[in-house]
Amino acid sequence: MQSTTPLGYVKDTGTAKGRGVFASRAISAGEVVEVAPTIVLTAPWRPLPVRLKHYAFAWGNMTKGPRAVALAMGYGGMYNHANPANLRYEAITDGNYMRYIAVRDIAADEEMTINYNAGDGGATSTSDNWFKANGIEPMGD
């Protein structure tokens, strides 16, 4: 795994979402924003406390592997949800890390987001199924 310095910074969004990750400079579509190491736990997703689900990824589902949960280090667990999002993410099993990639141009100081509903790491989805399945009420802007 080649580590990267995130192209963002954390600040309060000024909304109910709390903190978020914002672009520290203009970012081009296709640019890797962050490569975040993960801690992979062989634990089932469902019994996790709701608070932990805000930061964890269903690693087994994402990698088509055995049941596991991943905690992304760096800013990986700090990206807020949007649909559509301006980032997509990939779970990389060789080295256990997450890669976050811009799906469109992102302006300096714009919040960078991922789509929590897209279990495959995509930027868009057709419903808020992740929130419903986990008993979490989505926060508005």
Residue pairs with C-beta under 8 A, 6 or more apart in sequence:
1 35
1 37
1 92
1 94
1 95
1 96
1 97
2 35
3 35
3 37
4 32
4 34
4 35
6 21
6 33
6 34
6 36
6 74
6 75
7 23
7 24
7 25
7 27
7 31
7 33
7 34
8 21
8 22
8 23
8 24
8 33
8 34
8 75
8 112
9 21
9 22
9 24
10 19
10 20
10 21
10 22
10 75
10 78
11 19
11 20
11 22
12 18
12 19
12 20
13 19
13 20
13 80
13 111
13 141
15 139
15 140
15 141
16 139
16 140
17 80
17 139
17 141
19 78
20 78
20 79
20 80
20 111
20 112
20 113
21 75
21 78
21 79
21 80
21 111
21 112
22 109
22 110
22 111
22 112
23 106
23 107
23 108
23 109
23 110
23 111
23 112
24 108
25 108
26 105
26 106
26 107
26 108
27 33
27 102
27 105
27 106
27 112
28 102
28 105
29 102
29 103
29 104
29 105
30 101
30 102
31 101
31 102
32 99
32 100
32 101
33 87
33 100
33 101
33 102
33 112
34 74
34 75
34 76
34 98
34 99
34 100
35 97
35 98
35 99
35 100
36 72
36 73
36 74
36 75
36 76
36 97
36 98
36 99
36 100
37 72
37 73
37 74
37 95
37 96
37 97
38 57
38 59
38 70
38 71
38 72
38 73
38 76
38 91
38 96
38 97
38 98
39 70
39 71
39 73
39 96
40 59
40 68
40 69
40 70
40 96
41 68
41 69
41 70
41 71
42 66
42 67
42 68
43 67
43 68
43 69
44 67
44 69
45 53
45 56
45 58
45 60
45 61
45 67
45 69
48 56
48 69
50 134
50 135
50 136
53 134
53 136
54 77
54 136
55 71
55 72
55 77
56 69
56 70
56 71
56 77
57 69
57 70
57 71
57 72
57 91
57 98
58 69
58 119
59 65
59 68
59 69
59 70
59 91
60 66
60 67
60 68
60 69
61 119
62 70
62 91
62 119
62 120
62 121
63 91
63 93
65 93
70 91
70 96
70 98
71 77
72 98
76 98
76 100
79 87
79 100
79 112
79 113
79 114
80 111
80 113
80 114
81 113
81 114
81 115
81 116
81 117
81 138
82 111
82 113
82 114
82 115
83 115
83 117
83 124
83 125
83 128
84 103
84 115
84 123
84 124
85 103
85 113
85 114
85 115
85 118
85 123
85 124
86 102
86 103
86 104
86 106
86 110
86 112
86 113
86 123
87 100
87 101
87 102
87 103
87 112
87 113
87 114
87 123
88 100
88 101
88 103
88 114
88 115
88 118
88 121
88 122
88 123
89 98
89 99
89 100
89 101
89 114
89 121
90 98
90 99
90 101
90 121
91 98
91 121
92 98
92 99
100 112
100 114
102 112
103 123
106 112
114 121
114 123
115 122
115 123
115 124
115 125
116 130
116 131
117 125
117 127
117 128
117 129
117 130
117 131
118 124
118 125
119 130
128 138
130 136
131 137
131 138
